[in-house]
Amino acid sequence: MTKRILIINPFGIGDVLFSTPLVSAVKREYPQSYIGYICNKRTREILETNPAINEVFVFDRGDYRAFWKESKLACAKKFIGFWKNIAGRKFDILIDLSLGKEYSLFCWFIGIKERKGFNYRGRGRFLTHKVPFDGFNDKPVAEYYLSLLNLSKAKPWTDNVQGLALDRAVLVPTDKDNTYIEDFLNKSGVKSQDLLIGISPGGGMSFGTKEQARRRWPAKRFSELADKIVDRFGTKVILTWGPGEEDLVNEIKGLMKRESFIAPKTSIRQMAALCKKCKLVICSEGGPLHIASSQGVKTVSIFGPVDEKVYGPYPPGKNNIVITSGVDCRPCYKRFKLPECDIKKCLENITVDTVFNAINFLEER
């Protein structure tokens, strides 16, 4: 009998990419399964080319808030219509990664009998199979997600994923995405034999605009690092950016003494296609890191308040070097909270030479 499995993750790029090893494992466990996935509109493109996923549904809470302001009746009709559509797919199993109670409530109401997820702050009341949970604290997020796969009433949950393959994140650019990047590189004078190094200084959208700087190495240091890379390796450096980050890459380019060029506006999949063309991607922690890692590209990532053991490249490997400072107070981002900080030593103490030496180490291997 074909299992019909619904996965829900309403969060950002990194979280959704962390869930794709779970999708791969579900497909191995149930090869004939029909897998649906509910996500927000920004992360849809990550999932719609995933070969293990049959259907992607977009439920964006920001859109529904806007609809509600315009017309409460129209919003209610749209909301009901969405869940009627999900009910019509007759899913057997829900894997709820939302950490809330609302999605599991809706899925109970439409008749999904087996509902798995995390019992965060008592919000798992509508789950049939739930895991006590107080945050992503001591292992990679992807492994928390994987631990839900074989959760059942008959077997107590164990805090491991033994026996499950540790897949890297899945993000598949289309031919159109690849052509877009190839055309840009050709127009920019980048030849196939050129060494290309990507620098992604942004990310950190999940913290909100106010706290983005807490996750980012200073622009001046990125510019100094880029100059050293050009001098040492004779490579071409491309600065990549996402929504709201164009000023950041322009600042870095303006501070550089050597030549670099700025990537065009890209979608998530186009960013992945660009990362695939790079020999190495240097980045802050966040979405760009996980996009690059999903393409099997070497990465050097710079972590400040966030725990690299939890939110670092997955699965960890010799081609993914993480740079941290030795300050005692890091990582301070725990249980989804970032404490106030005026000194920011965790990032300020990471020197240009430290990152450059890590790049040298990668190149020499």
C-alpha positions as CSV (number, residue, x, y, z in Angstrom):
1,M,0.0,0.0,0.0
2,T,1.3,3.4,-1.0
3,K,2.0,5.7,2.0
4,R,0.9,9.3,1.5
5,I,3.1,11.5,3.7
6,L,2.9,15.3,4.3
7,I,5.9,17.2,5.6
8,I,5.4,20.8,7.0
9,N,8.2,23.3,7.5
10,P,7.2,27.0,7.4
11,F,10.7,28.3,8.2
12,G,13.5,29.8,6.1
13,I,16.1,28.6,3.6
14,G,18.5,26.9,6.0
15,D,15.7,25.1,7.9
16,V,14.1,23.8,4.7
17,L,17.4,22.6,3.3
18,F,18.1,20.8,6.6
19,S,14.8,19.0,6.1
20,T,15.7,17.6,2.7
21,P,17.8,14.7,4.1
22,L,14.6,13.7,5.9
23,V,12.8,13.8,2.6
24,S,15.4,11.5,1.1
25,A,15.2,9.1,4.0
26,V,11.4,9.0,3.9
27,K,11.7,8.0,0.2
28,R,14.1,5.2,1.0
29,E,11.9,4.0,3.9
30,Y,8.8,4.1,1.7
31,P,9.9,3.9,-1.9
32,Q,6.3,4.0,-3.3
33,S,5.3,6.9,-1.1
34,Y,3.6,10.0,-2.3
35,I,5.3,13.0,-0.5
36,G,3.7,16.4,-0.1
37,Y,5.4,19.4,1.5
38,I,3.9,22.6,2.9
39,C,6.4,25.5,3.0
40,N,6.4,29.3,2.6
41,K,6.5,31.0,-0.8
42,R,10.2,31.9,-0.6
43,T,11.4,28.3,-0.1
44,R,9.1,26.7,-2.6
45,E,11.7,26.6,-5.3
46,I,14.0,24.6,-3.1
47,L,11.4,21.8,-3.0
48,E,9.7,21.9,-6.3
49,T,12.7,20.3,-8.2
50,N,13.4,17.7,-5.4
51,P,12.9,14.3,-7.1
52,A,11.6,12.7,-4.0
53,I,8.7,15.3,-3.5
54,N,5.5,14.8,-5.5
55,E,3.7,18.0,-4.7
56,V,4.5,21.3,-3.0
57,F,1.9,23.5,-1.3
58,V,2.6,27.1,-0.3
59,F,1.1,28.4,2.9
60,D,2.6,31.8,3.7
61,R,1.4,33.4,6.9
62,G,2.4,36.8,5.8
63,D,0.1,36.6,2.8
64,Y,-2.8,35.5,4.9
65,R,-2.3,38.4,7.3
66,A,-2.5,40.7,4.3
67,F,-5.6,39.0,2.9
68,W,-7.2,39.4,6.4
69,K,-6.7,43.1,6.4
70,E,-8.2,43.4,2.9
71,S,-11.2,41.2,3.4
72,K,-11.8,38.8,6.3
73,L,-14.4,36.9,4.3
74,A,-12.1,36.4,1.3
75,C,-9.2,35.4,3.6
76,A,-11.4,32.8,5.4
77,K,-12.5,31.3,2.0
78,K,-8.9,31.1,0.8
79,F,-7.8,29.5,4.1
80,I,-10.6,26.9,4.0
81,G,-9.9,26.2,0.4
82,F,-6.3,25.5,1.1
83,W,-7.0,23.0,3.8
84,K,-9.8,21.4,1.7
85,N,-7.2,20.9,-1.0
86,I,-4.8,19.2,1.4
87,A,-7.7,17.0,2.8
88,G,-8.4,15.9,-0.8
89,R,-4.9,14.4,-1.0
90,K,-5.8,11.9,1.8
91,F,-2.5,11.9,3.5
92,D,-1.8,9.1,6.0
93,I,1.1,10.6,7.9
94,L,2.1,14.1,8.9
95,I,5.7,15.0,9.8
96,D,5.3,18.4,11.4
97,L,8.5,20.5,11.7
98,S,6.7,23.7,12.6
99,L,7.2,23.5,16.4
100,G,3.7,24.9,16.8
101,K,0.3,23.5,17.5
102,E,-1.7,25.0,14.6
103,Y,-0.6,22.8,11.7
104,S,-1.1,19.6,13.6
105,L,-4.5,20.9,14.7
106,F,-5.5,21.6,11.1
107,C,-4.2,18.2,10.0
108,W,-6.1,16.4,12.8
109,F,-9.2,18.3,11.7
110,I,-8.9,17.1,8.0
111,G,-8.3,13.5,9.1
112,I,-4.6,12.8,9.0
113,K,-4.4,10.0,11.5
114,E,-0.7,9.7,12.2
115,R,0.9,13.0,13.2
116,K,4.6,13.1,14.2
117,G,6.5,16.1,15.5
118,F,8.2,17.9,18.4
119,N,6.5,18.8,21.7
120,Y,8.0,22.2,22.1
121,R,6.6,24.1,25.1
122,G,3.6,21.8,25.2
123,R,2.5,22.6,21.6
124,G,2.5,19.0,20.6
125,R,-1.0,18.3,22.0
126,F,-2.5,17.4,18.6
127,L,0.4,15.1,17.7
128,T,-0.1,11.3,18.0
129,H,3.7,10.7,18.1
130,K,5.7,13.4,19.8
131,V,9.2,14.1,21.0
132,P,10.0,16.2,24.1
133,F,12.0,19.1,22.8
134,D,13.4,22.4,24.1
135,G,15.4,23.5,21.1
136,F,18.1,22.5,18.7
137,N,20.9,22.3,21.2
138,D,23.4,19.5,20.8
139,K,23.4,18.0,17.3
140,P,22.7,19.1,13.7
141,V,19.2,20.3,13.0
142,A,19.0,17.7,10.2
143,E,19.5,14.9,12.7
144,Y,16.6,16.2,14.9
145,Y,14.4,16.0,11.8
146,L,15.7,12.6,10.8
147,S,14.9,11.3,14.3
148,L,11.2,11.7,13.5
149,L,11.2,9.2,10.7
150,N,10.8,5.9,12.7
151,L,8.9,7.4,15.6
152,S,6.0,5.2,16.7
153,K,3.8,4.5,19.7
154,A,5.2,0.9,19.9
155,K,8.8,2.0,20.2
156,P,10.2,4.7,22.6
157,W,12.0,7.5,20.8
158,T,15.8,7.3,21.0
159,D,18.0,10.3,20.4
160,N,19.9,9.0,17.4
161,V,19.6,8.4,13.7
162,Q,21.7,5.2,13.7
163,G,21.3,3.3,10.5
164,L,20.1,6.3,8.4
165,A,22.3,7.5,5.7
166,L,23.5,11.1,6.2
167,D,22.5,12.7,3.0
168,R,23.5,16.2,2.2
169,A,20.8,18.7,1.5
170,V,19.0,18.4,-1.9
171,L,18.7,21.5,-4.1
172,V,18.4,20.9,-7.8
173,P,18.8,23.8,-10.3
174,T,17.0,23.5,-13.6
175,D,18.6,23.8,-17.0
176,K,17.1,27.3,-17.1
177,D,18.8,28.2,-13.9
178,N,22.2,26.9,-15.1
179,T,21.8,28.8,-18.4
180,Y,21.1,32.1,-16.6
181,I,24.3,31.8,-14.6
182,E,26.4,30.6,-17.6
183,D,25.2,33.5,-19.7
184,F,26.0,36.0,-16.9
185,L,29.5,34.5,-16.5
186,N,30.2,34.6,-20.2
187,K,29.1,38.2,-20.4
188,S,31.3,39.0,-17.4
189,G,34.4,37.5,-19.2
190,V,34.7,34.5,-16.9
191,K,36.1,31.5,-18.9
192,S,35.6,27.9,-18.1
193,Q,39.3,27.5,-17.1
194,D,39.2,30.5,-14.7
195,L,39.2,29.8,-11.0
196,L,36.2,31.4,-9.4
197,I,35.7,32.0,-5.7
198,G,32.4,33.1,-4.3
199,I,31.9,35.4,-1.3
200,S,28.5,35.5,0.3
201,P,28.7,38.0,3.2
202,G,25.0,38.2,3.9
203,G,22.3,35.7,5.2
204,G,20.8,35.7,8.6
205,M,17.3,36.6,7.5
206,S,15.7,34.4,10.2
207,F,17.0,36.8,12.9
208,G,15.2,39.7,11.4
209,T,16.7,42.9,9.9
210,K,17.6,44.4,13.3
211,E,19.9,41.5,14.3
212,Q,21.4,40.6,10.9
213,A,24.7,42.3,11.7
214,R,25.1,40.0,14.8
215,R,25.6,37.1,12.4
216,R,27.8,38.8,9.8
217,W,31.6,39.3,9.7
218,P,32.4,43.0,9.0
219,A,32.3,44.2,5.4
220,K,35.8,45.7,5.7
221,R,37.3,42.3,6.5
222,F,35.5,40.6,3.7
223,S,37.1,43.2,1.3
224,E,40.6,42.7,2.8
225,L,40.2,38.9,2.5
226,A,39.0,39.2,-1.1
227,D,42.1,41.3,-2.0
228,K,44.4,38.7,-0.4
229,I,42.7,35.9,-2.3
230,V,43.1,37.6,-5.7
231,D,46.8,38.4,-4.9
232,R,47.6,34.8,-3.7
233,F,45.6,32.7,-6.1
234,G,45.0,34.9,-9.1
235,T,41.3,33.9,-9.0
236,K,38.2,35.9,-9.9
237,V,36.1,36.8,-7.0
238,I,32.3,37.1,-7.3
239,L,30.2,38.7,-4.5
240,T,26.8,37.1,-4.2
241,W,23.8,38.6,-2.5
242,G,20.2,38.0,-1.6
243,P,17.2,40.3,-0.9
244,G,18.2,43.5,0.8
245,E,21.9,42.7,0.5
246,E,22.9,44.6,-2.6
247,D,24.3,47.6,-0.6
248,L,26.4,45.2,1.4
249,V,28.2,43.7,-1.6
250,N,28.5,47.1,-3.2
251,E,30.2,48.3,0.0
252,I,32.7,45.4,-0.1
253,K,33.5,45.9,-3.7
254,G,34.0,49.6,-3.1
255,L,36.5,48.9,-0.3
256,M,38.5,46.4,-2.3
257,K,41.8,47.4,-4.0
258,R,41.6,44.5,-6.5
259,E,39.0,43.8,-9.1
260,S,35.9,41.8,-8.3
261,F,32.4,41.5,-9.7
262,I,28.9,41.3,-8.3
263,A,26.5,38.5,-9.1
264,P,23.3,39.3,-10.8
265,K,20.0,39.1,-8.9
266,T,19.4,35.4,-8.3
267,S,16.7,33.1,-7.1
268,I,17.7,30.4,-4.6
269,R,18.2,27.8,-7.4
270,Q,20.2,30.3,-9.5
271,M,22.4,30.9,-6.5
272,A,23.0,27.2,-6.2
273,A,23.9,27.1,-9.9
274,L,26.4,29.9,-9.3
275,C,27.9,28.2,-6.3
276,K,28.4,25.1,-8.4
277,K,30.6,27.1,-10.7
278,C,32.8,28.2,-7.8
279,K,35.9,26.3,-6.6
280,L,35.1,27.6,-3.1
281,V,32.5,29.7,-1.4
282,I,33.3,31.9,1.7
283,C,30.3,33.0,3.7
284,S,28.7,33.9,6.9
285,E,26.6,31.2,8.5
286,G,23.0,31.1,7.2
287,G,21.2,30.3,4.0
288,P,24.0,30.9,1.5
289,L,26.3,28.4,3.3
290,H,23.7,25.7,3.0
291,I,22.9,26.5,-0.6
292,A,26.6,26.1,-1.4
293,S,27.0,23.0,0.7
294,S,24.0,21.4,-1.1
295,Q,26.0,21.6,-4.3
296,G,29.0,19.8,-2.9
297,V,31.2,22.9,-3.1
298,K,34.0,23.6,-0.7
299,T,33.0,26.1,1.9
300,V,34.7,28.3,4.5
301,S,32.1,29.7,6.9
302,I,32.3,32.2,9.7
303,F,30.2,31.6,12.8
304,G,29.6,34.1,15.5
305,P,26.8,33.7,18.1
306,V,25.3,30.6,16.4
307,D,26.4,27.0,17.3
308,E,28.2,25.4,14.3
309,K,27.6,21.9,15.7
310,V,23.8,22.6,15.3
311,Y,23.6,25.0,12.3
312,G,26.8,24.2,10.5
313,P,27.2,22.6,7.1
314,Y,25.5,19.2,6.9
315,P,26.8,16.6,6.9
316,P,30.1,17.9,8.3
317,G,33.1,17.1,6.2
318,K,36.7,17.9,5.4
319,N,35.7,20.2,2.6
320,N,33.5,22.4,4.9
321,I,35.7,24.4,7.2
322,V,34.0,26.4,10.0
323,I,35.8,29.4,11.5
324,T,34.9,30.4,15.1
325,S,36.6,32.6,17.7
326,G,37.7,31.2,21.1
327,V,35.6,33.5,23.2
328,D,33.9,31.7,26.2
329,C,30.5,33.3,25.7
330,R,29.8,31.7,22.3
331,P,27.6,30.2,21.1
332,C,25.0,32.4,22.8
333,Y,22.1,31.8,20.5
334,K,20.2,29.0,22.3
335,R,16.5,28.0,22.4
336,F,15.8,30.4,19.6
337,K,16.9,33.4,21.6
338,L,19.8,35.8,21.0
339,P,20.9,37.7,24.1
340,E,21.8,41.4,24.0
341,C,25.5,42.0,23.2
342,D,27.5,45.2,22.8
343,I,31.0,43.8,22.3
344,K,30.4,41.2,19.5
345,K,33.8,39.6,20.2
346,C,32.8,36.3,18.7
347,L,33.0,37.9,15.2
348,E,35.4,40.8,15.9
349,N,38.1,38.4,17.1
350,I,38.2,36.5,13.8
351,T,41.0,38.0,11.8
352,V,41.4,38.1,8.0
353,D,44.6,36.0,8.4
354,T,42.6,33.3,10.2
355,V,40.1,32.9,7.4
356,F,42.8,33.2,4.7
357,N,44.9,30.5,6.4
358,A,41.9,28.2,6.3
359,I,41.5,28.8,2.6
360,N,45.1,28.1,2.1
361,F,44.7,24.8,3.9
362,L,41.8,23.8,1.7
363,E,43.7,24.6,-1.4
364,E,46.7,22.6,-0.4
365,R,44.8,19.4,0.3
